[in-house]
Amino acid sequence: MSHQAPTPGGFEPPFSWPGSEGTAGEPPLRLEGASFPLTIKALATIWMVVMCGYMYLGWSSAVWLHLGWGGRGFLLAALCVVFSGYYGILTSRTSFDGHTIEQTWLWSKRVTLPEITQVKLIQVRGLEWLVVPRLLVRRGSLGLMTFHAADPRVLAGFRALAYGPQ
């Protein structure tokens, strides 16, 4: 009969790894950093500039007038969704304190270690600047959550959570 650990990596909360303990009664280290690397933020900014340029060209050539109110409303709603996603890429932060994983986005995502039933770290080594590393977390029967991590310290914490201390 196999025994499955209650949490990923076989750790009981509070999760800890070497060097994470505070000194002189301080709380454990809180790892926090940007969710997306600078390259992704720059590519998203370039994409937004290009999109705004095409919007301006379409606006000045009176393409918007032929769409009618329904078409213009739909494009305006789509534009709001795209801009909110862009804002989320620029401002999103991921944190891991040994008890909880949290990511701010358009809405915040948060999971505590006892809720986690399975983790999977997706990372393309050497291409972290282009393919954003992410931690997939299964929360019992509630489904999957994805946490992006561009900061090397947060990524090291995710790696320790997924594979155990190295």
C-alpha positions as CSV (number, residue, x, y, z in Angstrom):
1,M,0.0,0.0,0.0
2,S,1.4,3.4,-0.9
3,H,1.2,6.4,1.3
4,Q,0.7,9.8,-0.3
5,A,2.1,12.8,1.5
6,P,-0.6,15.2,2.6
7,T,1.0,18.2,0.9
8,P,3.3,18.4,-2.2
9,G,6.9,17.6,-1.5
10,G,5.9,15.8,1.7
11,F,6.0,19.0,3.7
12,E,3.5,19.9,6.4
13,P,2.6,23.5,6.7
14,P,4.4,25.8,7.4
15,F,6.5,24.9,4.4
16,S,10.1,25.8,4.8
17,W,13.3,25.4,2.8
18,P,16.9,26.1,3.8
19,G,17.4,29.8,4.7
20,S,13.7,30.6,4.9
21,E,13.5,30.7,8.7
22,G,13.5,34.1,10.3
23,T,16.1,34.9,12.9
24,A,15.4,36.1,16.5
25,G,11.7,35.3,16.3
26,E,11.1,36.9,12.9
27,P,8.5,35.3,10.7
28,P,9.6,33.1,7.8
29,L,10.8,34.7,4.6
30,R,8.1,36.0,2.3
31,L,9.1,35.6,-1.4
32,E,7.5,38.1,-3.7
33,G,8.2,39.3,-7.2
34,A,6.8,40.2,-10.6
35,S,4.7,37.6,-12.2
36,F,5.9,38.4,-15.7
37,P,9.4,39.1,-16.9
38,L,10.4,42.4,-18.5
39,T,10.5,40.9,-21.9
40,I,6.9,39.9,-21.8
41,K,6.0,43.4,-20.5
42,A,7.9,45.0,-23.3
43,L,6.3,42.7,-25.9
44,A,2.8,43.5,-24.5
45,T,3.6,47.2,-24.6
46,I,4.8,47.0,-28.2
47,W,1.6,45.1,-29.1
48,M,-0.6,47.8,-27.4
49,V,1.2,50.5,-29.3
50,V,0.7,48.7,-32.6
51,M,-2.9,48.0,-31.8
52,C,-3.5,51.7,-30.9
53,G,-1.8,52.7,-34.2
54,Y,-4.2,50.5,-36.2
55,M,-7.1,51.9,-34.2
56,Y,-6.1,55.4,-35.1
57,L,-5.7,54.5,-38.8
58,G,-9.1,52.9,-38.7
59,W,-10.6,55.8,-36.9
60,S,-9.2,58.4,-39.4
61,S,-10.4,56.4,-42.4
62,A,-13.9,56.4,-41.1
63,V,-14.1,52.6,-40.8
64,W,-15.8,53.0,-37.5
65,L,-18.7,54.8,-39.0
66,H,-19.7,51.8,-41.1
67,L,-19.8,49.5,-38.1
68,G,-23.0,50.9,-36.5
69,W,-23.5,51.2,-32.8
70,G,-23.5,47.4,-32.1
71,G,-20.2,46.9,-33.8
72,R,-18.6,49.9,-32.2
73,G,-19.9,48.8,-28.8
74,F,-18.5,45.3,-29.3
75,L,-15.1,46.6,-30.3
76,L,-15.0,49.0,-27.4
77,A,-15.8,46.2,-24.9
78,A,-13.1,44.0,-26.5
79,L,-10.7,46.9,-26.2
80,C,-11.5,47.2,-22.5
81,V,-10.8,43.5,-22.0
82,V,-7.4,43.8,-23.8
83,F,-6.4,46.9,-21.9
84,S,-7.3,45.3,-18.6
85,G,-5.2,42.2,-19.5
86,Y,-2.3,44.5,-20.4
87,Y,-2.6,46.3,-17.1
88,G,-2.6,43.0,-15.3
89,I,0.6,41.9,-17.0
90,L,2.3,45.2,-16.0
91,T,1.2,45.1,-12.4
92,S,0.8,41.5,-11.4
93,R,2.9,40.2,-8.4
94,T,3.3,36.7,-7.1
95,S,4.1,35.9,-3.5
96,F,4.9,32.7,-1.5
97,D,5.4,32.7,2.3
98,G,5.4,29.0,3.1
99,H,1.7,28.9,4.0
100,T,0.0,30.5,1.0
101,I,0.6,31.3,-2.6
102,E,-0.9,34.5,-3.9
103,Q,-1.0,36.3,-7.2
104,T,-2.5,39.7,-7.9
105,W,-4.0,40.1,-11.3
106,L,-7.3,41.6,-12.4
107,W,-8.6,39.7,-9.4
108,S,-6.3,38.1,-6.7
109,K,-5.8,34.4,-6.6
110,R,-4.8,32.7,-3.3
111,V,-4.4,29.1,-2.1
112,T,-3.1,27.7,1.2
113,L,-0.9,24.7,1.3
114,P,-3.4,22.4,3.0
115,E,-5.9,23.0,0.2
116,I,-3.4,21.8,-2.4
117,T,-3.7,18.2,-3.7
118,Q,-1.3,18.3,-6.6
119,V,1.3,20.7,-8.1
120,K,3.1,20.9,-11.4
121,L,5.8,23.3,-12.3
122,I,6.0,24.2,-16.0
123,Q,9.2,25.8,-16.9
124,V,11.4,26.0,-20.0
125,R,14.9,26.3,-18.6
126,G,16.9,29.1,-20.3
127,L,13.8,30.6,-21.9
128,E,12.2,32.1,-18.7
129,W,12.5,35.5,-20.3
130,L,10.1,34.4,-23.1
131,V,8.1,31.5,-21.7
132,V,6.8,32.5,-18.3
133,P,7.3,29.8,-15.7
134,R,4.0,28.8,-13.9
135,L,2.9,26.6,-11.1
136,L,-0.3,24.7,-11.7
137,V,-2.1,23.9,-8.5
138,R,-5.0,21.5,-8.0
139,R,-7.3,22.4,-5.1
140,G,-9.2,19.2,-4.4
141,S,-12.3,19.2,-6.5
142,L,-12.3,22.9,-7.0
143,G,-10.2,22.8,-10.2
144,L,-6.9,24.3,-11.3
145,M,-5.2,27.5,-10.5
146,T,-2.1,28.9,-12.3
147,F,0.5,31.1,-10.6
148,H,3.1,32.8,-12.9
149,A,6.5,33.6,-11.5
150,A,9.3,35.7,-13.1
151,D,11.3,36.4,-9.9
152,P,14.1,33.8,-9.4
153,R,13.5,33.6,-5.7
154,V,9.7,32.9,-6.1
155,L,10.5,30.4,-8.8
156,A,13.0,28.7,-6.4
157,G,10.3,28.4,-3.8
158,F,7.9,26.9,-6.4
159,R,10.6,24.5,-7.4
160,A,11.1,23.4,-3.8
161,L,7.4,23.0,-3.4
162,A,7.0,20.9,-6.5
163,Y,10.1,18.8,-6.2
164,G,11.1,19.0,-2.5
165,P,14.3,20.6,-1.1
166,Q,17.2,20.0,-3.4
